[in-house]
């Protein structure tokens, strides 16, 4: 099936929003390779495009 993700490596990224809080809470799902993770106590962060805020914002791993 195209478009499906393996559930064992799936992580949920939640947007912190822009400087005014626009787009806060937007969810983005991705896979992550835990074997290459440097510090397991730190949460994974990425900078992705937020369609609600219409700009790139920081996304933080949420469990």
C-alpha positions in Angstrom: 0.0 0.0 0.0 1.4 3.3 -1.0 1.2 6.2 1.5 1.2 4.1 4.7 3.9 4.4 7.4 5.4 1.8 9.7 3.8 2.2 13.1 6.8 1.2 15.1 8.9 4.2 13.9 6.1 6.7 13.6 6.4 9.9 15.6 4.0 12.9 16.0 5.4 16.4 15.6 3.4 19.3 16.9 4.0 22.9 15.8 4.9 25.6 18.4 3.5 28.2 16.0 5.1 31.4 14.8 6.0 34.4 17.0 2.3 35.4 17.3 1.1 31.9 18.1 -0.5 31.4 14.7 -0.5 27.7 13.6 0.1 26.4 17.1 -0.9 22.7 17.4 -0.7 21.8 13.7 0.3 18.1 13.6 2.8 16.5 11.2 3.6 12.8 11.2 6.9 11.3 10.1 9.2 8.4 10.7 12.4 8.6 12.7 15.4 6.3 12.9 16.1 5.8 16.6 19.4 4.1 15.9 21.0 7.4 14.9 19.5 9.4 17.8 22.4 11.0 19.7 20.7 11.7 23.1 17.5 9.6 23.8 16.3 11.9 26.5 16.0 14.9 24.1 12.9 15.3 21.9 13.3 15.4 18.2 12.7 18.8 16.6 12.4 19.8 12.9 11.6 23.0 11.0 8.8 22.4 8.6 6.3 24.4 6.6 3.1 25.2 8.5 0.2 25.7 6.1 -1.9 27.4 8.8 0.7 30.1 9.5 2.0 30.0 5.9 5.6 29.9 7.0 8.2 27.6 8.3 7.9 26.9 12.1 9.5 24.6 14.6 7.9 21.2 15.3 8.6 19.3 18.5 8.1 15.6 19.1 5.0 14.7 21.1 4.3 11.3 22.5 
